[in-house]
Amino acid sequence: MAAALPRLDSSHKLGSSLGINSRPVAASVPAVSSELAAVREQKGERLGVWRYSTQLNEQLTAGQRALDYVDQLSGQLIDLKLKLSQELGQRRVDSADLSAKVADFSALWTARSQRTGGSVDGRLKFHLSQDAKEVFRVRGLELESLSSGQAEMLTFYTGARGTGPASVAVGGEISSENLLRQFNRALAPSGIRTEADQGGALTFSVAEDALAPLQNKLAIRGGGIRFPAGQANRLKIESEAVAISPTSWGVDDHASVRQSLQKVVMALEQLEQTRAAISSAMGEAKLAIEQLSTMNESQWAQSFVGDFNGRFNQSSDYRFFSDIAPALMGMSRYRVLSLLALR
């Protein structure tokens, strides 16, 4: 006769008799979900740290590349400065030798975008994001006149491949912020960015290699108020002057050598400022990487804000202000408007 099976009453746990952890299913689901959420959160934090660390390392690489280039420029200028000074003490200027040295420097300066990956622009401004731009203004497009007066629709033709006409509504007491936002939305497909400079003047920027084609193609059609209606008219682009212009350095006689020497000294001072800016940016990036290695993304952001506020709210001694002054450089009312217009 077969052995009788053990009787299971309502209080008996089948899982226990089989050697299985018998926690109720309903109770185990929230625990598992919490564990999965914690894993996902941890992975998200690691992903955030990895993403920002990668970006910071890329910025360090860009900074080092720019620093090497600036040092090469400075080295050549120091040699040229010495040669110019020596020639001033000679009865006769060796213009051939000086011209060769100026040509060598000019070639290195012309290769700026390629040698720095676009991180140093013509004004010797360093860009961590490696997006050096050529800044220009357009005659007839002033922020004040475009914000006030009668309403008008302006249509731009940039000639950029794959783009069509871009329209911007101006006048009618439109705010500067909305006007800048319109310009940026309309011209973004052509790679053109618009902002207001320190004095509130309307400026445009485009990739350095895109400026030359744009100069021959940028046109506008208005509504007969600020610009004529009908056929589009070519716009005159006025580029901002570059920081260094070796083509203007004359070496034919003592007078021109003396003037060129002054320009070389000024260029060296500008390069020194650029070098300091690059070194400062690299230092900040290294510090951020160190902080990210010991804390998650949220903790890092909170730490940065707390540290900044702590410095800013200390006494009015100049020593404390000098710590935050570099971060506030360029933060005029118009700069803030330009940043808001990018939203």
MOCORCOR-V39082 format. One line per field, one symbol per residue. phi: phi as a letter, one per 30 degrees, with the letter a starting at -180 (. if undefined). psi: psi as a letter, one per 40 degrees, with the letter a starting at -180 (. if undefined). burial: 1 if it has 24 or more other ideal C-beta (glycine too) atoms within 12 Angstrom, else 0. Layout:
phi=???
psi=???
burial=???
This chain:
phi=.ddddddccdcdcddddciceceeedddddddddddddddddddddddddddddddddddddddddddddddddddddddddddddddccdbdddddddddddddedddddedddciidbcdciccbddhbebccbcbdjcceddddciddaccccbciddibcdbcbdbiiidddddddddedddceeciccbacdecjddbbbaeedcdeddecbdbbbccjccbddiddcdccccdddddbbddcddbdbddddddddddddddddddddddddddddddddddddddddcbdedddddddddddddddcdedeeeddddceedcdiddedddedddddd
psi=hiihihhhadehhddddefihfiiddddddddddddddddddddddddddddddddddddddddddddddddddddddddddddddddeidhhgddddddddddddddddeddddefeehaeefhhhdeffhihhiihheghdddddiaiiihhhihdeiheiaihihhiaffiidddddddddddeddeehiiihadeeihiiiiideedddddedhiihaeecdiiibiiihihhhiiiidhgeeehifdidddddddddddddddddddddddddddddddddddddddeeiiddddddddddddddddeaieiddddddedddehegiddddddddee.
burial=0000000000000000000000000000000000000000000000001001100100110111111011111101101110110011000010100110110011011001101111111111111101011111110010101110000111111111000001011110010111111111011101111111100111111111011001001111110001100000001010110111010011100000100110111011011001101100110110011011000110010000000000000000000000000000000001001100100
